[in-house]
Amino acid sequence: MTTETADEVKNPFSWWKVALPVVIGLGVVAWMLWDESRKENLSEVFRSIDFTPRAVLCIVFGVIFMLGRDFGLTWRFRTLTNRDLPWGKAWKVDMLCEFMSCITPSAVGGSTFGMVFLNTQGIEFGRATTLMMTTLFLDELFFVVFCPLIVLLTPAAELFDSGGGVFAQGITLTFWLVYSVVFIWTAILFTGIIWKPLWIRKVITKIFKWRLLRRWNSKAIELSDNMIATSVQLKTKPFRFWLEVFGGTALSWISRYLVVNALFFGFVPGSDPHQWVIFAREFVIWIVLMVSPTPGGSGLSEWIFSEYYSDMVTSAGLVLILAVFWRLISYYIYLIIGAIIVPGWAKESLAAIRKNNQKTKETTSDGKD
């Protein structure tokens, strides 16, 4: 089990971490709008946007789909903790994790701090670590299972060849490279926490004894120990448990993807026959964004969206506006909630944990005396 405790975790929140993704994202959008203004009259594009009842209703549905995403993850946290975590506290953990995903690079994500957040809601730190290991496995498993189905059910020309050229080649190559890494990582997690945890521990220990990897040896051993602890808990779970946690995972991701479908349905009426392709392309976007170096994929998300869906929208300006709506609903709203509520709340929670840990140390010390 991990030796790291909550009192060793620094408060990750600061205003510059909130401002940075906003500046990057809006800066990229502003640059793209300026670039497009040289090709078309953007004022006419803005005037052409008609907030009809259908468009407004679809924006509402986009928000509802994001609520579905939150429900799925909250439900998953509840199930993983055997209902020990009430709905309210499970939702708080979800919000904390999502906020951290907004202010950290995609490769880091909110799960890095997830065990601390669970601990602030009363889950023992060691158990919280195994739970976050399980959520990581479930998220990766979702992509490993569903991406091949999406590729099989969608013509390659519609899924990857958006506009052709260098962009199409680049996004196709990136998708398959990242998917391959995700597949391998999921296989390691499956072996480590489901199938043969002791075997994977031996392999990891041997690999990280190599001179080039020796500096990460302690972290690798910690990871393998967490896998073994997670395996012990998961092997006792019934089939219904797996249906619930994977169902919550699938609901959360699919709901997130449907936000784009709602926006296209509301603002691009001619896209109705292409709703499946719109949905399928979201899988490609999120796989590619897994390697985004910017916090929450800011900047890169808006650019990929605009390029990838440009062949479905007659105006480049309109697709940029759709990208902004998409990010407002699925990203900036969490950033705003986090900036207002989460920092002070998390700071108080971490302070309480440090105080409890200090009492535990003092008790242990008195016992030894």
C-alpha positions as CSV (number, residue, x, y, z in Angstrom):
1,M,0.0,0.0,0.0
2,T,1.2,3.5,-0.7
3,T,3.2,5.2,2.0
4,E,2.1,8.6,1.0
5,T,-0.4,10.3,3.4
6,A,-2.7,13.2,2.9
7,D,-0.6,15.4,5.1
8,E,2.2,15.0,2.6
9,V,0.0,16.3,-0.2
10,K,0.3,20.0,-0.9
11,N,-2.8,22.1,-1.6
12,P,-3.0,21.9,-5.5
13,F,-5.2,24.9,-5.9
14,S,-4.0,28.4,-6.8
15,W,-5.6,31.1,-9.0
16,W,-2.9,31.0,-11.6
17,K,-3.8,27.3,-12.2
18,V,-7.4,28.3,-12.9
19,A,-6.4,31.3,-15.0
20,L,-3.9,29.4,-17.2
21,P,-6.3,27.1,-19.1
22,V,-8.8,30.0,-19.5
23,V,-6.1,32.2,-21.1
24,I,-4.8,29.3,-23.3
25,G,-8.3,28.2,-24.4
26,L,-9.7,31.7,-25.1
27,G,-6.4,32.8,-26.6
28,V,-6.5,30.0,-29.2
29,V,-10.1,30.7,-30.0
30,A,-9.4,34.4,-30.4
31,W,-6.5,33.7,-32.7
32,M,-8.6,31.3,-34.8
33,L,-11.4,33.8,-35.1
34,W,-8.9,36.5,-36.2
35,D,-7.5,34.1,-38.8
36,E,-11.0,33.3,-40.1
37,S,-12.0,36.9,-40.2
38,R,-9.6,37.3,-43.1
39,K,-11.5,34.7,-45.1
40,E,-15.2,35.5,-44.1
41,N,-17.2,38.2,-42.5
42,L,-17.5,36.9,-38.9
43,S,-20.1,39.6,-38.0
44,E,-22.5,37.9,-40.5
45,V,-21.7,34.5,-39.0
46,F,-22.6,35.8,-35.5
47,R,-25.8,37.4,-36.8
48,S,-26.7,34.2,-38.6
49,I,-26.8,32.3,-35.3
50,D,-30.4,32.0,-34.6
51,F,-31.3,31.0,-31.0
52,T,-34.5,29.3,-32.0
53,P,-36.5,27.2,-29.5
54,R,-34.9,24.1,-31.0
55,A,-31.4,25.6,-30.4
56,V,-32.1,26.7,-26.9
57,L,-33.7,23.3,-26.1
58,C,-30.6,21.6,-27.4
59,I,-28.3,23.7,-25.2
60,V,-30.4,22.6,-22.3
61,F,-30.1,19.0,-23.4
62,G,-26.3,19.5,-23.6
63,V,-26.3,20.6,-19.9
64,I,-28.5,17.6,-19.0
65,F,-26.1,15.3,-20.7
66,M,-23.3,16.7,-18.5
67,L,-25.4,16.1,-15.5
68,G,-25.8,12.5,-16.7
69,R,-22.0,12.4,-16.8
70,D,-21.8,13.6,-13.2
71,F,-24.6,11.1,-12.1
72,G,-22.6,8.2,-13.7
73,L,-19.4,9.0,-11.9
74,T,-21.2,9.7,-8.6
75,W,-23.0,6.4,-8.9
76,R,-19.7,4.7,-9.6
77,F,-18.1,6.2,-6.5
78,R,-21.1,5.1,-4.4
79,T,-20.8,1.5,-5.7
80,L,-17.1,1.3,-5.3
81,T,-17.4,2.3,-1.6
82,N,-20.1,-0.3,-1.0
83,R,-22.6,2.6,-0.4
84,D,-20.4,3.9,2.4
85,L,-20.1,7.2,0.6
86,P,-23.4,9.1,0.6
87,W,-24.7,10.6,-2.7
88,G,-23.7,14.1,-1.6
89,K,-20.1,13.2,-0.7
90,A,-19.7,11.1,-3.8
91,W,-20.8,14.1,-5.9
92,K,-18.2,16.3,-4.0
93,V,-15.5,13.8,-4.9
94,D,-16.6,13.9,-8.5
95,M,-16.5,17.7,-8.6
96,L,-13.0,17.8,-7.0
97,C,-11.7,15.2,-9.5
98,E,-13.2,17.1,-12.5
99,F,-11.8,20.4,-11.3
100,M,-8.3,18.8,-11.0
101,S,-8.8,17.4,-14.6
102,C,-9.5,21.0,-15.7
103,I,-6.2,22.5,-14.3
104,T,-3.8,19.6,-14.9
105,P,-2.5,18.1,-18.2
106,S,-4.7,15.3,-19.5
107,A,-2.0,12.7,-18.7
108,V,-2.2,13.6,-15.0
109,G,-6.0,14.1,-14.6
110,G,-8.1,14.3,-11.5
111,S,-7.5,10.7,-10.4
112,T,-4.0,11.6,-9.2
113,F,-5.6,13.4,-6.3
114,G,-8.6,11.2,-6.1
115,M,-7.4,9.2,-3.1
116,V,-6.9,12.5,-1.1
117,F,-10.4,13.7,-2.1
118,L,-12.0,10.4,-1.0
119,N,-10.0,10.6,2.2
120,T,-11.5,14.0,2.9
121,Q,-14.9,12.4,2.7
122,G,-14.2,9.8,5.3
123,I,-12.7,6.9,3.3
124,E,-9.5,5.5,4.8
125,F,-6.5,6.6,2.7
126,G,-5.2,3.1,1.8
127,R,-8.7,2.0,0.7
128,A,-9.1,5.3,-1.3
129,T,-6.0,4.4,-3.2
130,T,-7.3,1.1,-4.3
131,L,-10.6,2.7,-5.3
132,M,-8.9,5.2,-7.5
133,M,-6.8,2.4,-9.1
134,T,-10.1,0.7,-9.9
135,T,-11.6,3.9,-11.5
136,L,-8.5,4.3,-13.6
137,F,-8.8,0.7,-14.8
138,L,-12.5,1.2,-15.6
139,D,-12.0,4.4,-17.6
140,E,-9.2,2.8,-19.7
141,L,-11.3,-0.4,-20.2
142,F,-14.1,1.7,-21.6
143,F,-11.9,3.0,-24.4
144,V,-10.3,-0.3,-25.0
145,V,-13.8,-2.0,-25.5
146,F,-15.7,0.8,-27.3
147,C,-13.1,2.3,-29.6
148,P,-12.8,-0.9,-31.8
149,L,-16.6,-1.0,-32.0
150,I,-16.8,2.6,-33.1
151,V,-14.1,2.0,-35.8
152,L,-15.9,-1.1,-37.0
153,L,-19.3,0.6,-37.2
154,T,-18.1,3.8,-38.8
155,P,-16.7,4.1,-42.3
156,A,-13.0,5.1,-42.1
157,A,-13.5,7.9,-44.6
158,E,-16.1,9.5,-42.3
159,L,-14.3,8.8,-39.1
160,F,-10.7,9.9,-39.9
161,D,-10.6,11.7,-43.3
162,S,-12.1,15.0,-42.1
163,G,-11.1,17.3,-44.9
164,G,-8.2,15.0,-45.8
165,G,-4.6,16.3,-45.9
166,V,-2.1,16.5,-43.1
167,F,-4.7,16.9,-40.3
168,A,-6.5,13.7,-41.2
169,Q,-3.2,11.8,-41.4
170,G,-2.0,13.3,-38.1
171,I,-5.2,12.6,-36.1
172,T,-5.4,9.0,-37.5
173,L,-1.8,8.2,-36.5
174,T,-2.1,9.9,-33.1
175,F,-5.4,8.0,-32.4
176,W,-3.8,4.6,-33.1
177,L,-0.6,5.3,-31.3
178,V,-2.4,6.5,-28.2
179,Y,-5.0,3.7,-28.4
180,S,-2.1,1.2,-28.5
181,V,-0.6,2.7,-25.3
182,V,-4.0,2.7,-23.6
183,F,-4.5,-1.0,-24.6
184,I,-1.1,-2.0,-23.2
185,W,-1.7,0.0,-20.0
186,T,-5.1,-1.6,-19.6
187,A,-3.7,-5.0,-20.1
188,I,-1.1,-4.3,-17.3
189,L,-3.8,-3.0,-15.0
190,F,-6.0,-6.1,-15.7
191,T,-3.1,-8.4,-15.0
192,G,-2.1,-6.5,-11.9
193,I,-5.5,-6.0,-10.2
194,I,-7.6,-8.9,-11.6
195,W,-5.6,-11.8,-12.9
196,K,-2.0,-12.2,-11.5
197,P,-1.0,-9.3,-9.3
198,L,2.0,-11.2,-7.8
199,W,3.3,-12.0,-11.3
200,I,3.0,-8.4,-12.5
201,R,4.8,-7.3,-9.3
202,K,7.8,-9.5,-10.1
203,V,7.9,-8.2,-13.6
204,I,7.8,-4.6,-12.5
205,T,10.4,-5.1,-9.9
206,K,12.8,-6.7,-12.3
207,I,12.3,-4.0,-15.0
208,F,12.8,-1.1,-12.6
209,K,16.1,-2.6,-11.3
210,W,17.7,-1.7,-14.7
211,R,20.1,1.2,-14.3
212,L,18.1,3.6,-16.5
213,L,14.9,3.0,-14.6
214,R,16.3,2.6,-11.1
215,R,15.4,6.1,-10.0
216,W,11.7,5.2,-10.3
217,N,12.0,1.9,-8.6
218,S,10.3,2.9,-5.3
219,K,7.3,4.4,-7.2
220,A,7.0,1.2,-9.4
221,I,7.0,-1.0,-6.3
222,E,4.4,1.3,-4.7
223,L,2.2,0.9,-7.8
224,S,2.5,-2.9,-7.8
225,D,1.6,-3.0,-4.1
226,N,-1.5,-0.9,-4.8
227,M,-2.4,-3.4,-7.5
228,I,-2.1,-6.3,-5.1
229,A,-4.2,-4.5,-2.5
230,T,-6.8,-3.6,-5.1
231,S,-6.9,-7.2,-6.3
232,V,-7.6,-8.5,-2.9
233,Q,-10.7,-6.3,-2.7
234,L,-12.0,-6.8,-6.2
235,K,-11.8,-10.6,-6.3
236,T,-14.6,-10.8,-3.7
237,K,-17.0,-8.6,-5.7
238,P,-20.1,-10.1,-7.4
239,F,-21.0,-9.8,-11.0
240,R,-23.6,-7.2,-10.2
241,F,-20.9,-4.9,-8.8
242,W,-19.0,-5.0,-12.1
243,L,-22.2,-4.3,-14.0
244,E,-22.9,-1.2,-11.9
245,V,-19.4,0.3,-11.9
246,F,-18.9,-0.3,-15.6
247,G,-22.4,0.9,-16.3
248,G,-21.6,4.2,-14.4
249,T,-18.4,4.5,-16.4
250,A,-20.1,4.0,-19.7
251,L,-22.9,6.4,-18.8
252,S,-20.5,9.1,-17.8
253,W,-18.4,9.0,-21.0
254,I,-21.4,8.6,-23.4
255,S,-23.3,11.4,-21.8
256,R,-20.2,13.7,-22.2
257,Y,-20.0,12.8,-25.9
258,L,-23.7,13.5,-26.5
259,V,-23.2,17.2,-25.7
260,V,-21.7,17.6,-29.2
261,N,-24.6,15.8,-30.8
262,A,-27.0,18.1,-29.0
263,L,-25.2,21.2,-30.2
264,F,-25.1,20.1,-33.8
265,F,-28.7,19.1,-33.7
266,G,-29.7,22.5,-32.5
267,F,-27.4,24.8,-34.6
268,V,-26.7,22.7,-37.7
269,P,-30.0,21.2,-38.9
270,G,-28.4,19.6,-42.0
271,S,-26.3,17.4,-39.6
272,D,-29.2,15.3,-38.6
273,P,-28.3,12.3,-40.8
274,H,-24.7,12.4,-39.5
275,Q,-25.4,12.2,-35.7
276,W,-23.7,8.8,-35.5
277,V,-20.5,10.1,-37.1
278,I,-20.6,13.2,-34.8
279,F,-20.8,10.9,-31.8
280,A,-18.1,8.5,-33.1
281,R,-15.6,11.3,-33.7
282,E,-15.8,12.2,-30.0
283,F,-14.1,8.9,-29.2
284,V,-11.2,9.9,-31.5
285,I,-11.0,13.4,-30.0
286,W,-10.8,12.2,-26.4
287,I,-8.2,9.5,-27.2
288,V,-6.1,12.2,-28.9
289,L,-6.5,14.6,-26.0
290,M,-5.1,12.0,-23.6
291,V,-1.6,13.3,-24.6
292,S,-2.5,17.0,-24.4
293,P,0.3,18.9,-22.6
294,T,-2.0,21.8,-21.7
295,P,-4.3,21.8,-18.6
296,G,-7.6,20.2,-19.4
297,G,-6.6,20.1,-23.1
298,S,-7.2,23.9,-23.3
299,G,-6.4,25.4,-26.7
300,L,-5.8,22.0,-28.3
301,S,-9.4,20.9,-27.7
302,E,-10.8,23.9,-29.4
303,W,-8.4,23.6,-32.4
304,I,-9.0,19.9,-32.9
305,F,-12.8,20.3,-32.6
306,S,-12.8,23.1,-35.2
307,E,-10.6,21.2,-37.6
308,Y,-12.3,17.8,-37.1
309,Y,-15.9,18.9,-37.6
310,S,-15.2,21.6,-40.2
311,D,-16.4,19.3,-43.0
312,M,-19.9,19.1,-41.4
313,V,-20.4,22.9,-41.0
314,T,-20.6,25.3,-44.0
315,S,-18.9,28.1,-42.0
316,A,-15.6,27.9,-40.3
317,G,-16.8,30.7,-38.0
318,L,-19.8,28.7,-36.9
319,V,-17.8,25.6,-36.1
320,L,-15.6,27.8,-33.9
321,I,-18.6,29.1,-32.1
322,L,-19.9,25.5,-31.6
323,A,-16.4,24.7,-30.1
324,V,-16.8,27.5,-27.6
325,F,-20.3,26.3,-26.6
326,W,-19.0,22.7,-26.3
327,R,-16.2,23.8,-24.0
328,L,-18.5,26.1,-22.0
329,I,-20.8,23.2,-21.2
330,S,-18.3,20.4,-20.7
331,Y,-15.2,22.3,-19.3
332,Y,-15.5,25.9,-18.3
333,I,-18.5,25.3,-16.1
334,Y,-16.5,22.9,-13.9
335,L,-13.6,25.4,-13.9
336,I,-15.9,28.2,-12.7
337,I,-17.5,25.9,-10.0
338,G,-14.1,24.9,-8.8
339,A,-12.7,28.4,-8.7
340,I,-15.6,29.5,-6.6
341,I,-16.2,26.6,-4.3
342,V,-13.5,23.9,-4.4
343,P,-10.3,25.7,-3.3
344,G,-11.4,26.8,0.2
345,W,-13.4,23.6,0.7
346,A,-10.4,21.4,-0.2
347,K,-8.0,23.5,1.9
348,E,-10.2,23.0,5.0
349,S,-10.5,19.3,4.3
350,L,-6.8,18.8,3.9
351,A,-6.2,20.8,7.1
352,A,-8.5,18.5,8.9
353,I,-6.7,15.4,7.6
354,R,-3.3,16.8,8.6
355,K,-4.7,17.5,12.1
356,N,-6.1,14.0,12.4
357,N,-2.8,12.5,11.2
358,Q,-0.9,14.6,13.7
359,K,-3.2,13.2,16.5
360,T,-2.6,9.7,15.2
361,K,1.2,10.2,15.3
362,E,1.0,11.6,18.8
363,T,-1.1,8.7,20.0
364,T,1.3,6.3,18.4
365,S,4.2,8.1,20.1
366,D,2.5,8.0,23.5
367,G,1.9,4.3,23.1
368,K,5.5,3.6,22.4
369,D,6.5,5.6,25.5
